Amino acid sequence: MKSSAENNQIQGSQGEMGDELPSGTQLSNGNYTIQRHLKTGGFGITYLAHDTLGRPVVIKECFPGTLCSRASKQVQLRSRAHSTSVESLVQRFVVEAHSQAKLDHPNVVKVHQVFKENNTAYMAMDYVQGHDLLETIRQPDLTLTPTEVRSSLLKLLDAVAAVHDQNLLHRDISPDNILIDGKRRPILIDFGAAKDEAARIDSVASTLHVVKDGYSPQELYLSGGGNQGPWSDLYALAATYYHVISGSAPPNSQVRLAAMAANTADPCVPLSGRFDAYEPRFLAALDKTMAVLPKERFQSARQWINAINGSEDGNVRIFPVSEVVRQVTPMTRVTRAEAQAARKKIGPIALLGGVGVVALVGLGIFLALPSGDDVQTGTASNVGKALAAGSATVEAEPAVAPEPTPVADPAPPSEPASAEPVAEAVAPPPVVEATAADPGVTEVSALTSNWTVELPFSAGGNEPTRVQQTTGASPDWLVPGLLITAVNGTPVTRINDIPGILRESVSPGDQPTISVTLTTLPEGSTDPVDQTLDLPVMHRIMLRSGAQFLVEWQESAWRTEVFALPDGYSGEVKVGDIVVAHVNSGVRVDRPNALSEALLNDILSKAGSTRLAIEQNGQIWIVSFPLPR
């Protein structure tokens, strides 16, 4: 839902005012060519454009419509009295664009360039292809699962924290300003109403707000901005997810404020107690963040994150270095020579603390390494080689082991016996002979590992081989209506069968993509055309307990993310955490099969739990994680 002021501006831009730049307009000395108008808001106009290489980009133009109009390409004042206000807004737009360009966060749209032209300023940003949250609410086939809702909210909270760390407020968070991309990741877009809290602007400019009924907190409706702060963005984000979970936008915050003043019931029905698919504390945290009065909400994104994760005091929990050392190295002490050898083989595992990076190697402390080069170096054992090749089947009895040792509050460490202690013997994990099985799938009685590809297109309706919609960055030939008749020469009867066909004939190894040949039939044509397409590879590890890990290639590296947790799990690991290392073996989790190999050995050793180094909210934790029995 848009405010009436914003709707009026859109109607004006499409009507007699003609405020948007026409298609074909070139900007930045021909570096960008406008393709079409996307959106008009209170502060600016957004366009889809192409750069000189034909790549899609989004261009945001500083255009306060109540103060400016368009004469040809040039932006001109509606009144000379607005000169100072517009100049201030343009300057603030440039400063904020530079601040946004410094934001390097996977869930915030990236700004690439800022430039001045046509008496105003522009910023060029990533074009994110996907569906906004409003579409996911309205279209059943796009609906997020409760696990995805929780994971996406935590990622956005981390993104909002990064925004606030730059002394910025977004001020326009709503379902239509959050995109879900082709990998189901949430991306925060459209900082058109962003406000640099350090900036001092005149009274006219300060009254320009973008308010959206149901999502904007009551302080945004006040002249001069009211008591705005990080808590204002948090209210809007909570209202957005209220809509995602309940299916309805919450009532206007001014109506809620009026009800409070009249001492009548709040028209906004709390989420708590109404949706069994969500943790009570998750819903309670959302309800708290939607408090009408700013002082009753969480004051920072990190406080909200901690409340979701069970730390109500708002303090980020992390083990002190001394405790981490006790957790990482209880099995053995090592000699100086062994430590140096370990350093060469696995390198340091860092603890990201609040004041900097503390490397265990730098402290002369190393992960305990079992004997056997196959584990120490992370190279493949027989099982690992089979996993890397994409095929293995191993049958094992369900493990029976004692209860996991609690991670928190470990016993004090003992003093080393000497400066050069002798390493205690540690038995290597069992080596398991692998046998050929269904390609791409590895199974043990308690663990399944497989890989798949992410298709940038999907079918629908009664024609299972015809492309209905495309997602992500798609080549020009891949358009709705296209028929897919074969992949790598194998006939296709359903588009959904393509990943399975590829698993039977292709082994991606550690490569992030595989190149495939699609036999296509353009709509209205009878001549098949072979097209080559690179498809992203994803790996999934599933434990019998219900835990799942998703391995994806992100930002030039493999990342293993906690995708699901067992029913009733109450430990410290959260959905969305990144697994950094397998502590028991000292193996970094930086390959697609690194975690599955390590867990497989744990399970076959009949261990009841394993220890993982995980990244959670910018901190590295060493935690105990239960294994299936």
Secondary structure, DSSP 8 states (H G I E B T S, - for coil): ---HHHHHHHHHHHTTS--S--TT-EETTTTEEEEEEEEE-SSEEEEEEEETTS-EEEEEEE--TTTEEEETTEEEES-GGGHHHHHHHHHHHHHHHHHHHT---TTB--EEEEEEETTEEEEEEE---EEEHHHHHH-GGG---HHHHHHHHHHHHHHHHHHHHTTEE----SGGGEEEETTS-EEE---TT-EETT----HHHHT-----TTTS-GGGGSTT--S-SHHHHHHHHHHHHHHHHHSS----HHHHHHHHHTT---SS--STTT-TTS-HHHHHHHHHHT-SSGGGS-SSHHHHHHHHTT-TT-------HHHHHHHH-SS----HHHHHHHHHHH---EEEETTEEEETGGGT------SSHHHHS----HHHHHHHHTEEE-------------SSS-------SSSS--------------B--STTEEEETTEEEEEEE--SEEEETTEEEEEEEE-SS--TT--TT-EEEEETTEE-S-GGGHHHHHHHH---TT-SEEEEEEEEE-TT--S-EEEEEEEEEEEEEEETTS-EEEEEEETTEEEEEEEE--TT--SS--TT-EEEEETTTTEE--STTHHHHHHHHHHHTT-SEEEEEEEETTEEEEEEEE---
